[in-house]
Each structure stands twice: as structure tokens, then as C-alpha cells.
């Protein structure tokens, strides 16, 4: 049984509709003007409204607008004896479910009502709709999640952001260690100073040393002028050392000295430069185990681990996935100028049941791929590059080992086939330029 609200200034029409529709099991409320209808709407919360176009005081179109402000998903059927093209268009533009002329065909009206009620039920139970309004990005709102572990991380950020102690952030790849560092930086005493990030695995030992500490002209071949390092550029801000477990024993010694003495020299230089930045180090390894195995200096570990934040993998906070999906889709829609804002429950179930070995980064990349593949505003199961929680790349399971080149080529071929060899879409998903993609395609042919 559904609750229907009928609004018509003709009492006989209200009564005849009440009798006809109550026979189908519906509970009927009637009103003779818009204000009375709005009162009944607030009091009884009907599932559908039938409203006459011509009403005393507020007409049906204005009433429809009010209803949509209260509940945008509430179906409203406009009925009228004064049909014209202008009012028909306006009513449908304002969100009317249908526009029906009098005299009413009761049987057709019943069909329309049942269709509208079924559509509302599907909308409420089978989809999560994301608001089109995207708030301006704020760093303090960028850590998404309401699980206990995420609340504890926020508390830790609050405790440490107004001090300059060294911080160690430990967690799997893709869990958001750099994002946490940025929240610490931008919500604390360093917010008006530079934020400098360094990936310790991206450079060789000699280049990383120059990158961190800078160098003077002539310090080595190619050093044609003095260069400031990241520690110097950070000033009184934050320097983020990602993948700290990968630095060499030689650099470990130099970093230890910087943390102890709060000063350093450029490579090849003799002038001492004060180190005023806050150091945040991150790793996806168990650094304490590395210390036990002799792979990482114990004294450096304790210098870095003054304040520690453990970031859980996404699979341990699956309750946050729904909120993360909504947040990431808003961000991706804005970046790609798309409008994918409806997530069917079956799709959300797939996203929540997936193991997410790559954590939030993998989730974001999967959604990015799905949005690129989407044609409308609905995220469909076929847009996801996995099925039932498993990546849809069965060929990987049939091989004992893959070289890196083979894996890369297989993935590129997989993406190209998914987008019907649309190179523009493939470049967005793979995050590479078109010339790079063309080169990879030539390699596939060879």
C-alpha cells in the first residue's frame, strides 16, 4: 500500500479519484489548494502526488517546484483541462513525472501511478545518488572515513600538527601516507611554509644525495651551478621522505646527522646550512623488522620514530568504501568534466567486496577507468575492470611468471580492448601521452 496525495480545487474530482484509487489498495489524502497540499505532504509523507495545473493562489507548476525542493525523487503527476505546449514543457522541465489531460482515463492513470511508484522504489533501493554540488576541496576534509581507526588517525594529526617533532608514517602502498602528511602540514604550524615531497626510490644514491642536500658548482660532472636541495627549499615547512626504507646505508648516516645536529652541507660544499624543516618519513615496509635484520640503522629509526602513525589497509576499513567512492567520483567527475553520479547497489557491492590490494590508490584508479568508460551518469558493472571482485584478466592466472615488459604490454592491450581502441580514452586511463601510447602499440605489433 502506498500513500497518494491528490490536489484539485474541484472536490468532485478529488472524491472520484479517491474512490477509484483506494480500490487498488492505496491510502488517499486530498486537498483543494497548494498550501493545504504542502501541509499534508509534511504530515503524511506521500509516495506520489497528483496535482491539478490550475489551482487558486499557487498554480501546479509552482507547487511542483516546492515539492522538488523538499524531495527531488517524489513523483508528481500534473493533470489539467487546459493543456498547452508551453505548460507541458515547463512541467516536464520542472521535474513532473507525467502530464495528463482531463478527462482522465482512470485505467491509464493507474498504470502511470504504478510505474512511477515502482521507479521510486528502484531509485530508493537500488541506487546511491551523488549530489552534483561539489564543495571546494579542503585539505582538512580530504581524509575520508568514519571508522574508529580513521578517527584515531585524525586525533593523532591534531596532537602532532602544531609541533616540529619527526614523524614516521607506516602503511601499505596506496593507503594515503602522503595525504596524511599534507593534512599535518596544512592544518598545523607549517601551513604557510613549503611542503616538499621526495620519493627516495626514484633516484640513484648520488642523485638523491644531491636532491636532498643540494650541491655546489663543480661538485661533480654536470654540476654547472650551485643548487639548493630539498631540505633547504623546505625552509621551516615540511619535508616528506617517502619510501625511507630504501635509502642506502651512506645516506642513512647523513640523514641521522641532520636530525641530530639540525644542519647540513651541500654536496661538495663547506658552508653549514641550518635545517629547520619538520621531517615526515613514510614506508610501506616494517621498519622495525628492517632494523632487526640490519637493513636500517636503529639510531636513525628512533630519530624518525618520535611520533608514529600506522595507516590501515583499505580492506580493514571496508565500511569507509562507500564514502570514499562518492568522494573520489566527485573529484574524478570534476577533473574529467563528466557527470557520473549514480552508483547502483550491485556496483557498490562489487566495490565493497573487492580486496583492494592497492588500497585507496587502486580504488581511485579503478573509478577513473570506469568514469572514462561511462557514457551516461550511471556507473555500470561493465565499466569496472574487474568482475566479482577479481580482475578480469584471466590470462595472468595461466602463467607462472611474467616479465615487467610482458605485464605492461598485456595491460595496455587489455585497456585498449576495453575502450574499443579509443586512444584518447586509453591515454586517460593509463595516464600516458598519445605518443607514448603509439610507441607501446608499435611494440605490441612487433
URHU-V394960 format. One record per backbone hydrogen bond with DSSP energy under -0.5 kcal/mol. NH is the residue of the N-H (numbers start at 1). CO is the residue of the C=O. E is the energy in kcal/mol with one decimal. If there is no record, write none. Layout:
[[NH | CO | E] [NH | CO | E]]
This chain:
[[4 | 2 | -0.6] [4 | 27 | -3.0] [5 | 48 | -2.3] [6 | 4 | -0.5] [6 | 29 | -3.0] [7 | 50 | -2.9] [8 | 31 | -2.1] [11 | 9 | -0.8] [13 | 10 | -0.6] [14 | 10 | -1.9] [15 | 11 | -2.3] [16 | 12 | -2.5] [17 | 13 | -2.5] [18 | 14 | -2.3] [19 | 15 | -2.4] [20 | 16 | -2.2] [21 | 17 | -2.7] [22 | 18 | -1.9] [23 | 19 | -1.0] [24 | 21 | -1.0] [25 | 22 | -1.6] [26 | 21 | -1.3] [27 | 2 | -2.6] [28 | 26 | -0.6] [29 | 4 | -2.4] [31 | 6 | -2.3] [34 | 56 | -0.5] [37 | 33 | -1.9] [38 | 34 | -2.7] [39 | 35 | -1.8] [40 | 36 | -2.0] [41 | 37 | -2.3] [42 | 38 | -2.2] [43 | 39 | -1.8] [44 | 40 | -3.1] [45 | 40 | -0.5] [45 | 41 | -1.6] [47 | 3 | -2.4] [48 | 3 | -1.2] [49 | 75 | -2.2] [50 | 5 | -3.0] [51 | 49 | -0.5] [51 | 77 | -2.8] [52 | 7 | -2.5] [53 | 79 | -2.3] [55 | 53 | -0.8] [58 | 56 | -1.5] [59 | 57 | -0.5] [60 | 53 | -3.0] [63 | 59 | -2.3] [64 | 60 | -2.5] [65 | 61 | -2.1] [66 | 62 | -1.9] [67 | 63 | -2.5] [68 | 64 | -2.4] [69 | 65 | -1.4] [70 | 66 | -1.3] [70 | 67 | -0.6] [71 | 67 | -3.1] [74 | 71 | -1.6] [75 | 47 | -0.7] [75 | 73 | -0.6] [77 | 49 | -3.0] [78 | 76 | -0.6] [78 | 98 | -2.5] [79 | 51 | -2.5] [80 | 100 | -1.8] [88 | 84 | -2.1] [89 | 85 | -2.4] [90 | 86 | -2.5] [91 | 87 | -2.6] [92 | 88 | -2.1] [93 | 89 | -2.5] [94 | 90 | -2.0] [95 | 92 | -0.9] [96 | 91 | -2.4] [97 | 76 | -2.8] [98 | 76 | -0.9] [100 | 78 | -3.1] [102 | 80 | -2.7] [106 | 104 | -0.9] [109 | 105 | -2.5] [110 | 106 | -2.5] [111 | 107 | -1.8] [112 | 108 | -2.3] [113 | 109 | -2.7] [114 | 110 | -2.7] [115 | 111 | -2.3] [116 | 112 | -2.4] [117 | 113 | -2.8] [118 | 114 | -2.4] [119 | 115 | -2.2] [120 | 116 | -2.2] [121 | 117 | -2.2] [122 | 118 | -2.5] [123 | 119 | -2.4] [124 | 120 | -2.3] [125 | 121 | -2.3] [126 | 122 | -2.8] [127 | 123 | -0.6] [128 | 343 | -2.0] [129 | 127 | -0.5] [130 | 341 | -3.7] [134 | 132 | -0.6] [135 | 133 | -0.7] [141 | 138 | -1.7] [142 | 139 | -1.5] [144 | 142 | -1.1] [151 | 147 | -2.1] [152 | 148 | -2.1] [153 | 149 | -1.7] [154 | 150 | -2.1] [155 | 151 | -1.9] [156 | 152 | -2.2] [157 | 153 | -2.4] [158 | 154 | -2.2] [159 | 155 | -1.8] [160 | 156 | -2.0] [161 | 157 | -2.4] [163 | 160 | -1.8] [167 | 279 | -2.1] [168 | 307 | -2.7] [169 | 167 | -0.5] [169 | 281 | -3.0] [170 | 168 | -0.5] [170 | 309 | -2.5] [171 | 283 | -2.1] [175 | 172 | -1.5] [180 | 176 | -2.2] [181 | 177 | -1.9] [182 | 178 | -2.3] [183 | 179 | -2.2] [184 | 180 | -2.4] [185 | 181 | -2.5] [186 | 182 | -3.3] [187 | 183 | -1.3] [188 | 185 | -0.8] [189 | 161 | -1.4] [191 | 188 | -1.5] [193 | 190 | -2.5] [196 | 194 | -0.5] [196 | 238 | -2.9] [198 | 240 | -3.0] [200 | 198 | -0.8] [200 | 242 | -2.3] [202 | 199 | -1.5] [208 | 204 | -3.0] [209 | 205 | -2.2] [210 | 206 | -1.8] [211 | 207 | -2.5] [212 | 208 | -2.6] [213 | 209 | -2.6] [214 | 210 | -2.1] [215 | 227 | -1.8] [216 | 267 | -2.1] [218 | 223 | -3.3] [219 | 216 | -2.0] [223 | 220 | -2.5] [224 | 222 | -1.8] [227 | 215 | -3.1] [229 | 213 | -0.6] [230 | 211 | -2.5] [231 | 212 | -2.3] [233 | 229 | -2.4] [234 | 230 | -2.0] [235 | 231 | -0.6] [235 | 232 | -0.9] [237 | 234 | -2.8] [238 | 194 | -2.3] [239 | 278 | -2.7] [240 | 196 | -3.5] [240 | 238 | -0.5] [241 | 239 | -0.6] [241 | 280 | -2.9] [242 | 198 | -2.8] [242 | 240 | -0.9] [243 | 282 | -0.5] [244 | 241 | -0.6] [244 | 282 | -2.5] [246 | 243 | -1.8] [247 | 244 | -1.4] [252 | 248 | -2.2] [253 | 249 | -1.7] [254 | 250 | -1.6] [255 | 251 | -2.8] [256 | 252 | -2.2] [257 | 253 | -2.0] [258 | 254 | -1.9] [259 | 255 | -2.3] [260 | 256 | -2.0] [261 | 257 | -3.4] [262 | 258 | -2.2] [264 | 273 | -2.0] [267 | 214 | -3.0] [269 | 266 | -2.5] [273 | 264 | -3.4] [275 | 262 | -2.5] [276 | 274 | -0.7] [278 | 237 | -2.8] [280 | 239 | -2.5] [280 | 278 | -0.5] [281 | 167 | -2.9] [282 | 241 | -2.5] [283 | 169 | -1.9] [287 | 285 | -1.2] [290 | 286 | -1.8] [291 | 287 | -2.0] [292 | 288 | -1.9] [293 | 289 | -2.0] [294 | 291 | -1.3] [295 | 290 | -2.7] [296 | 290 | -1.0] [301 | 297 | -2.2] [302 | 298 | -2.1] [303 | 299 | -1.4] [304 | 300 | -2.3] [305 | 301 | -2.5] [306 | 304 | -0.9] [307 | 166 | -1.0] [307 | 304 | -0.6] [309 | 168 | -2.6] [311 | 170 | -3.0] [311 | 309 | -0.6] [312 | 310 | -0.6] [316 | 313 | -1.7] [317 | 314 | -1.9] [320 | 317 | -2.1] [321 | 318 | -1.6] [324 | 320 | -2.5] [325 | 321 | -3.0] [326 | 322 | -2.1] [327 | 323 | -2.3] [328 | 324 | -3.0] [329 | 325 | -2.6] [330 | 326 | -2.0] [331 | 327 | -1.9] [332 | 328 | -2.9] [333 | 329 | -3.1] [334 | 330 | -2.1] [335 | 331 | -2.2] [336 | 332 | -2.8] [337 | 333 | -0.9] [338 | 333 | -2.1] [341 | 339 | -1.1] [341 | 377 | -1.6] [342 | 377 | -2.3] [343 | 128 | -2.4] [343 | 341 | -0.5] [344 | 342 | -0.6] [344 | 379 | -0.7] [345 | 126 | -2.5] [347 | 344 | -0.7] [348 | 344 | -2.3] [349 | 345 | -2.8] [350 | 346 | -1.6] [351 | 347 | -2.4] [352 | 348 | -2.5] [353 | 349 | -1.7] [354 | 350 | -1.1] [355 | 389 | -0.5] [359 | 356 | -1.9] [360 | 174 | -0.9] [361 | 174 | -1.3] [361 | 358 | -0.7] [362 | 358 | -1.1] [363 | 359 | -2.2] [364 | 360 | -2.8] [365 | 361 | -2.3] [366 | 362 | -2.5] [367 | 363 | -2.3] [368 | 364 | -2.5] [369 | 365 | -2.4] [370 | 366 | -2.2] [371 | 367 | -2.7] [372 | 368 | -2.1] [373 | 369 | -1.8] [374 | 370 | -1.0] [379 | 342 | -3.0] [380 | 378 | -0.8] [383 | 380 | -1.8] [384 | 380 | -0.5] [384 | 381 | -1.4] [387 | 390 | -2.8] [390 | 387 | -2.3] [392 | 385 | -1.2] [393 | 391 | -2.2] [396 | 393 | -2.0] [397 | 394 | -1.2] [398 | 394 | -0.6] [398 | 395 | -0.6] [399 | 396 | -1.0] [407 | 403 | -2.3] [408 | 404 | -2.5] [409 | 405 | -2.6] [410 | 406 | -2.5] [411 | 407 | -2.2] [412 | 408 | -2.4] [413 | 409 | -2.4] [414 | 410 | -2.3] [415 | 411 | -2.5] [416 | 412 | -2.5] [417 | 413 | -2.2] [418 | 414 | -1.8] [419 | 415 | -1.7] [420 | 417 | -1.2] [421 | 416 | -3.8] [422 | 419 | -1.2] [423 | 421 | -1.0] [426 | 422 | -2.4] [427 | 423 | -2.5] [428 | 424 | -1.6] [429 | 425 | -2.2] [430 | 426 | -2.9] [431 | 427 | -1.5] [432 | 427 | -1.3] [437 | 433 | -2.2] [438 | 434 | -2.9] [439 | 435 | -2.0] [440 | 436 | -2.1] [441 | 437 | -2.5] [442 | 438 | -2.0] [443 | 439 | -1.7] [444 | 440 | -1.7] [445 | 441 | -1.6] [446 | 442 | -1.3]]
